[in-house]
Amino acid sequence: MKNKTLNLRITERRLNKLKLYAASKEKTMTQLIEDWIDRLPSPEINNNSDAHEGCTS
């Protein structure tokens, strides 16, 4: 698997909160974010609409 990079703009307060939470769980920030993404439901494929509708990337 080839890793990709995600750049994210968040407030310093949120970044510090994430760092502290990760440390308290003995996980990296990447692990926490990956765990959260993995819990998202799989999107249903709908041929009538754009799968990336609303995406700002």
C-alpha positions in Angstrom: 0.0 0.0 0.0 1.3 3.4 -1.0 0.8 6.1 1.7 -0.6 9.5 0.8 -0.3 12.7 2.7 -3.3 14.7 4.0 -2.8 18.4 4.8 -5.3 19.8 7.2 -6.0 23.3 8.5 -7.3 23.3 12.1 -7.0 25.6 15.0 -4.1 25.3 17.4 -6.6 24.5 20.1 -7.9 21.5 18.2 -4.4 20.4 17.3 -3.4 20.5 20.9 -6.5 18.6 21.9 -5.8 15.9 19.3 -2.1 15.6 20.5 -3.2 15.3 24.1 -5.8 12.7 23.4 -3.4 10.7 21.2 -0.9 10.7 24.0 -3.4 9.6 26.6 -4.4 6.7 24.3 -0.8 5.9 23.4 -1.6 6.3 19.7 -0.4 8.6 17.0 -2.6 11.3 15.6 -2.5 9.4 12.3 -3.8 6.2 14.0 -6.7 8.2 15.6 -7.7 9.7 12.3 -7.4 6.4 10.4 -9.6 4.8 13.1 -12.2 7.5 12.7 -12.2 7.2 8.9 -12.5 3.4 9.2 -15.7 3.8 11.2 -17.4 5.9 8.5 -20.0 4.0 6.6 -19.1 2.9 3.1 -20.7 5.2 0.6 -23.4 3.7 -1.7 -22.5 3.9 -5.4 -25.2 5.9 -7.2 -24.7 6.2 -11.0 -27.1 9.2 -11.1 -24.9 11.6 -9.0 -21.3 12.6 -8.7 -19.6 10.5 -6.0 -17.5 13.5 -5.0 -20.4 16.0 -4.8 -19.7 18.5 -2.1 -16.0 17.6 -2.0 -13.6 20.5 -1.8 -10.4 18.8 -2.6 
